[in-house]
Amino acid sequence: MRVRHTETRSIQSEPSVNFYRTIALSFLVVTVVLLAVVVFVTSKKATITILAKEDTKSVNLTVGLNTTSTDGSNVISGSVSSTIVNFSQNYFPTGSKTVEGIAGGEVTLYNNTAEAQTLVKTTRLLSDSGVLFRLSDKVIVPANGKVTAQVYADKASADNAIGPSQFTIPGLATDKQKVIFAKSETAMESGVKKVGILTDEDVKAAQQDFTKKLQDQYSAASDDASVKKVVSILNVNPVVDKKVGDEVDGFTLSGTSTVVVVSYDKASLDSVISVAVSSKVDSSLEKVLTVTNEPKVDVASYDAVNGTAQLSVNQDVTVTLDANAEKLSPQYFMGKSKDEIERYVFELDHVAGVQVDFSPGWIGKAPSVPDKIKVIVKDVK
């Protein structure tokens, strides 16, 4: 008798095609989403364009002067001298007024008779236009001859400046007036003249002119180009020899002044100014474009005996935004909106305008990666 063994196997169902398709599609979707996220993050950019203007800063400081400089302080080497100057200078008024004077000129007297004719001083001569003149001096007109003489108008008037005319002599008999008469070949000179009037402005202008002349005289450049001079004119209280409102041809300004001359080493002062300029500039934001002109130096006080002085120094410098400034670094803009960026930039000095561009255009904030933020500074005049 045979014994048979029968094996039974469990039948398992295999995954369907749809299952594998779902897994593949899910993986694809996840991949696409991740790729989109990566592209989105890496493509975000921000460009910040800042228009920077130039501004002028004034640096004011007091500098001491001694015969030898002291290192590490605002003291430079130099010399001090003072001189008392007596002065007297003539000036002329700029204002004037018109005054009517006596017109006058020259005439030729004719005598067509056989006898000489004497005409006394102030003899009247009447022009054919009715203007009366008089002889300036006694004249004898020779028989059958002629002579020139000076005449003046009987009254002051601008209307007396008549042209060439013929004159009768009313003081002679009527028949003589026909043969003894006068003619003028040129116009009578007008008696109108301008008279200078002294004003306060004339006196002030004269004082300023004289002070400048003294400064120019004592400011003459030295042989050593490294040495500069500053001249101060003190106690300028001049006396004017005329009164304001007087009619004058000119006036004299005179008095006594003290001239203080301070000579200093230019390189030493430039070094002190350079340190002062550096302290006035915000290194985290600004840069110096130019140090304009020469510094303005005045004598604040002096001691000629001990050779010391205090100088008041003013230096103008032109500054603007530094494109590489710390305050314009990308980290100041990361994750900020356009409004936040604009407010921040406009609070900085020397800003004339700002434009913020995001890419893609629909993003609301700047990237959080510094490399994706570009800051451009453009100078405007």
Secondary structure by P-SEA (a helix, b strand, c coil): cbbbbbbbbbbbbcccaaaaaaaaaaaaaaaaaaaaaaaaaaabbbbbbbbbbbbbbbbbbbbbbcccccccccbbbbbbbbbbbbbbbbbbbcbbbbbbccccbbbbbbbcccbbbbbcccbbbbcccbbbbbbcbbbbbcccccccbbbbbcccccccccccbbbbcccccaaaaacccccccccccccbbbbbbbcaaaaaaaaaaaaaaaaaaaacccccccbbbbbbbccccccccccccccccbbbbbbbbbbbbbbbcaaaaaaaaaaaaaaaccccccccccccccccccccccccccccbbbbbbbbbbbccccccccccccccccccaaaaaaaaaacccccbbbbbbccccccccccccccbbbbbbbcc
